[in-house]
Amino acid sequence: MNVIRSVLWCALVGACSSNAHAVLEPILEHGEWSAETGLEYRYFKDPGEFGQSQHAAAVRLSAEYFTSWNDDMDLFTFRPYLLLDFQDSERTHFDIREALWIHVGEDWELRSGVTRVFWGKTEFINLVDVINQQDLVDGDDEKLGQPMINLSLVHDWGLFDFYLLLGFRERTYPGTDGRLRTPIPVDTDNAQYSSDTGPNDIDWAARWQRPLNDYVEMGLSLFSGVDREPWYSFNFDLDNPMLVPNYHHKDQLGVELEFLYEGWAVKFEAVGVSSAREEYWAAVTGIEYSFYGLFGTNIDMTLITEFMHDSREDLAPGYLEHDIGIGGRFSFNDEYDTNMLGGFLWDPDTEEKVISLEFERRLYSDLKLEIQAVSVLERGTPEVADTNVEAIADILNSPLFGDDAFSYNEVVEFLAGLIEDEGLQFIFDPNFGLDLLQQVQRMADTSRKISVIESDDYIQLKLTYYY
């Protein structure tokens, strides 16, 4: 009997292996690999507020495998990615940016797997771009791969995209040893979710886009799922202070418009959002003008001006709630693919100002240099309380740490524990926890968004070698 079972088991494994090989054969054979290695160095103008070094180094490793079969009706792409940071262990992480199978029909495409999707028209901020989660440890523009099923339909009325987003990915954050972080670390291990959502939710989205005429293109989008932008609550633990990200469900309607005429471009994005926590709208409008063959050279220059507004104003979690952005993009159109981009952000209410410069150029056909410099020209300095109780009261009354951020019982237990351990004298003791509570109080001052981030002026160099 054991012999018979062994024979049957071997036959079953062989059959499954044969079937698996038959399915995977077109994917695994005849494909092409490419890879790249990036070396990154950052120099910060000042030491970190919490003792971090002025120097930081990291290595990026990524690869891409691509194959197609069935007369290019089926395609498969696989892009693994690894970031190794030598100062901040929280920044070191692995991600699958893409593991995507695409099947092409006559007037439709089906995409299944993990990928990254971009929506939007403007430069400084893309309000409608909600599919992927931000990878904050890697950069403001980087995204984590999102498992999904995407059906695209090509019609005379335009391009229709329908998405099923399979599961939610929480935002990544720098650790205590990292730079460009909040003064108080974010507790990524204990994220909280509202009662109407969770990390295993299946979200959905849809988008329609088409040209309206020879000059105007329009897009409309819908999203229903976990908000990629969390709110934060304080854990009220002075021995191990941390911010706790809170995720909510939201429904979003987005609009995109782009008008192109000769060298002019007018761009517009707007969203209307509804959730159990809040309802708001936000919009960004931009005007661009391009000069071609500047001063008789091969250089093209594009001037960019954008205005951003969020109806939540000071209550918006990001700092682009009422700002003006001015920038310029230079394309040298040379054999080295040289490009430059400069941007200036100004909040007319708080007078906070940030300037950034980016430069990229190929040194050789397989070696690329990228330089980025960021400087906070002026930042807010909110006033803070002189006693622990005043600081706690200010935090509790802050709209950033809203009514649903923590429960009444948690605050009562926190204060009762302080009185039991330290006595009432802690109220007026400037050496007991006041610095920490003042940090939280600064973050709770929603009119000073840039002050949430460390004062980190820096320059970054990145060399990328392509295999």
N, C-alpha and C positions, 0 to 999 in steps of 0.2 A: 504493500500500500504506500509506504514511504517513497519507493522508487517511482510509482505511478505519479504521486504528487510532485515529485521533483521534475519528472518529464513534463507534466502539465505546466508547472511553474516556468520552466525554461522556455516552453513553447509560447506561453503568454508574454513573458518578457521579450522574447525575440520578435513576436508579432508587434508589440507596442513599440519596440525599438525601430522596427522596420517602418511602421506608420509615422513615428516621430521623425525619422530620417527623411521619409518621403515629403513630409510637410516642411521640414527645415532645410532641405537640400537647396531649394532655390534661394533661400536667404543666406545660407552659409557659404555657398560656392559662388565664384565669379565676382565677388565683391571687391571693393577697393578701400584700403585704409589710408588715413592721413592723421597727422598728430601735430601738436604744438606744445612747446614748453615756454613758460613765461617767468622771468625773474623780476620781482618788484621790490623797489626800495622807496621808503618814505622818510623824509626829514621834516621834523616838526620844529617850528620856530622856538617854542618853549617846552620845558619839561611838562609832563602831564600833571594835572591838578592833584592826582593821587599817586604820584611817584613814578609814573611810566617814563620810559626812556624817550629821548628825542629821535631815536632811530628805530626803524621797523623794517623787517625784511620778510618776504614771502615768496613761495614758488607756486605757480599754476601749471597743472598738467591736464591736458585734454586731448581727446582723440575723436575721430569720426569714421564710422564704417558705413558705406553706402553700397547698395546693390539694387538691381531691378531685374524683372523677369516678365514673362507673359507679354512680350513685345512692348515693354515699358508701361504696361497697364497696372503693374504692381511695383511698388518701390518700398524700400526699407532703409531707415537711417537710425544709427545708434551713436549717441554722443555722451560718453562718460566724462566726468569733470572732477578734479581733485585740487583743493586749495590747502597748502601747508603754510601756516604762519609760525614764525619762530618766537613770537612774543606772547600771542594770545591763543590759548588752546581752544577757546570757543570759536575762533575764526577758522580753525582747521576743520574742514568738512568735505564730504564726498557727496556728489549729486549726479543723478542721471538727467541731464538737460533734455535729452531726446531719446526715445526708443519707439519709433513711429513707423507704422505700416500704412501706406497710402494705396488705395485702390481707385483707379481712374475709370469712370464710365463715360458715356457719350456726352452727357451734359451734367454730370455730377461727379463728386469725389467723396470718398469716405476715408477719414483719418482715424486711426485707432492706436492708442498707446499713450506715451508721455511726450509732451512737447511744450513749447512756449509760443504764446500768441500775443501780437501787438495790435492794439487799437489806438487811433488818435491821429491828429494832424499837427498840433502845436509843438513848440520846442521846449519850453521851460517846465511844463507840467502837462500830463495827459490824464484828464479827469475821467474819461470813459474807459480807460485801460484797467480792467478789473479781473481778467481771467487768472493770471498767475500771481503768486505771492512774491513779494520783494525779498531778495537775498541781501539784507543790509550789511552783512559782514564782508560782502564782496564788492559793494558799490551801490550807489543810488539807482543806477539804471539796470542792475542785474536782477534776474528773476529765477526762481526755482522751477523745475519742471513740474507740470501738472498732468496727472492721469486724466484722460478724457476720451470721448467719442465725438467726432466732429463730422457732420454731414454738410457739404457745400453743394448748392444747386445753382446752376447757371441758367438764367431765364432772360427773356427780353425785358422784363421789368427790373432786372438787376441781379446782383449776387446775393443769395441767401445762405447764411451760415447758422446751423443749429448745434448746440453744444450740450453734452452731458458731462459734468465735471465730477469725477469719481473720487470723493474724499477731499478733505481740506488739509492744507499744509500750513503750519504755524510759521510766523515770521522768525528769522534768525537775527541774533543780536551779538555785538561784541561782548567779551567777558570783562572781568575786573582788570585784567592786564592790558586790555585793548585801548585804542584811541578812537576818537570820533564816536564816543558813546555818551549815554546819559550819566550824570553824576552818581546816580544810584543804579546798580546793575539791575537788569531785567531778569526775573525768575522764569526762565523758559520751561522749567520742569513742572510748573503748577499753573498753567494757563487756565483761565476760567471761561465758561461758555454760558450764554443766556439759556433760559429754559426751552427756547424754540429752535435751538441749533446744537451742533456738536461736531467733533472732528471727523466723524464717519458720514456726514451728510453727503447726499448726491445733489449738487447744485445744477442749475441750468442757465443757459444764456442763448440769445439769438441776436443776429445782426443782419441788417439789410443795407447795401450800398449800391449806388449807381450814379452815373453822370446825369444831371438834369438838363444840361445843354453843353455847348462847346466850351464853356468857361467854368461851370459850377458842378461840383461833385458833392453828394450828400450821403450821410450814413445815419441810420437809426439803430439803437441797440437796447436790449433788455437783459437784465441780470437779476437772478433771485438766488441768494445763497449767503454763505458766511462772509461778512465784511472782512476784507484783507487788511484793513487798517484798524488795529485794536485800540481800545481805551485802556487806561492804566489805573490801578489802585495801589496804595501803599500797604505793605504787610504789617505795619505797626510793630516791627520787631527791631528794637534798637541794637540788639546783639548781632543780628544778621539782616540788615535793612535791604529790602528789594522791592522793585515795582512788579506788580502782577498784571500781565496782559489779559484783557477781557474782550472776548469776541462775541459779536452779535450778528443776528440774521438781518439782511437788508434787501430791499427791492430797489432797483435803480433803472431809470430811463435815461438814455444818453442820446445826444444829438451831435453830429459832426458836419461841418460845412467847410468847403475850400473853394475859393474863387481865384482863378489863374488868368491873367491877361498880360501879355507881353512880359515885362520884367516884374510885374506886381503879383503878389499873393496875399490874399486875405483869408485868415483861418479862424475857425470858431469851434469851441467845444463847450458843451453844457450838460449837466446832469441834474436830475431831480431824484432825491433819495427819501425813502420812507422805511422806518424801522420802529420797533417797540420803544426804542430809546429816544429817537428824534426824527424830525422831518426837516429837510433843508434843500437848497439848490446851490450850485456853484457853476461858474462860467469863466472861461478864458478866451480873450480875443487877441489876435495877433495880426500885424501887418509886416510884410517883407517886401524888400525891393532888391533886385539883383542887377549888378553891373558886370557885364561880360567883356573880357579883354581889357582889364583895367590899365589905363595909361599905355595902351598899345602892347601890353604883354599878354601872356597866356593865363593870367590870374583872373578868376571870377570872385566877386565879393557880394555877399548878401547881408543886408542890414535887417535886423529883427527887432521889433518892438511888440511887447505883449503886456496886457493888463489882466490881472487875476482878481476874482472876488468870490467870496464864500459867504452865504447869507448868515452863517453861524458867527461870522466875524471872530471875536476873541475866543469863542468856544471851539473853533476848529482845531483838531489835533495836530495838523501840520502847520508850518509857518508861512505857507503861501496862501493866506486867506484874504489879503488885501495888498497886493504887491504889484510893482511895475518891473518888468524885465526888459533890458536892452542888451543886444548882442550883435555879433558880427561873425560871419563864417567865410573863410577864405579857402578856395580850392586852387592850387597852383597848376594843376593839369600837367604835371611833369611825369617823367618815367619813374619817379620815386613815390608817387601817390602822396605828395605832401599836402597836408590840410591843417588849418588852424581854426579854433573856435574860441570866442571870448564872450563872457556873459556878466551882467551886472544886475543884481536884484536889490530893490529898494522898497522899504515899507514906509509910506509917507506918514503913517500914524505914529510909529515908534522911532522912526529915523534909523532903524537897523539896516545895515548895508553889507552885502556879500559880493565879492568879485571872484571869478574863476577864469582860468585860461587853460586851453587844451591844444596840444601840438602832436602830430603824428607824421612819420616819414619812414619809408623803407630804406635801410642802410644798404642792404643787398636784396636779391630776389627772395631770399628765405629768412631775412632778419629785419624786424620792424622795431622802431623806437617810438614810445609814447611818453609824453610829458604832461603832467597836470599840476596846476598850482591853484590853491584856494586860500582866500584871506577874508576874514571877518573884519571889515573896516570899522564898523560901529555896532555895538550890541547893547541890549537893554540891561539895566542894573536895577531890578525891582527891590523895593524896600522889604526888609524882613523883620519879624517880631523880636522883642528883647527877652521874652520868657518862653519856657516850654509850653505853658498853657495857651498863651497867645498864638504861638506857632501852630499848635494842634487845632485850635479853633479856626484859624485861617485856612488850614488844609481842609477841615470838614466843610467849610462854607465855599470852597472852591468849586466852580462848575466843571473843571477838568476832572476832578475826582468826584463824580456826581453821586446822586442818591443811591444808585444801584451798584456803586463800585465796591462798597463793603457794608456790612450790616451794623446796625446800632449796637448789637451785643458784642461784636468784635471790638468796637471802640471802648465800650464800657469795661470789658475785660482787660484791655490794654492799660487804661488809666488805673483801674483797681490794682493790677499787678505792679505798676510803678509805685503806687502809694504803699503797697504791702512790702515791697523790696527796699524802697529808698526813703519812705516817709514823705511827708508833705514838702520837705525842704527841696525836693527835686524841682518844684515849680519855679523857684527863683535861683537855682543853681546853674550858672551859665556854662559850667564845665560838663554838665550831664546831658548829653544827647542834643543840646541846642544846635550845634553845628549841623548835625544830621537833619534835624527838623527844618532848619533854615534852607537846606538844600532842597528838601521836598517842597517847601513853601515857594522857593524860586521857580520850581518846575510847575507849581500850581498856578503861578501868575500867567494866565493865558494870553496876556497882551504882549509878552516877551518870548516869542517862540524860539529865537536863535539861542537864547540863554539856556535852553534845555540841553544843548550840546556843549561839550567842552570847548573852550576857546582854542581851537586847534587850527592855526594857520600852518599849512604844510605844502611841500612840493613832492610829487611822486614821479619816479622814473620807472618805466617798464620796458624790458627787452623781451621780445617774443621771437622764438626760432620755429620755423615751419618745416616739418619733415615731408 
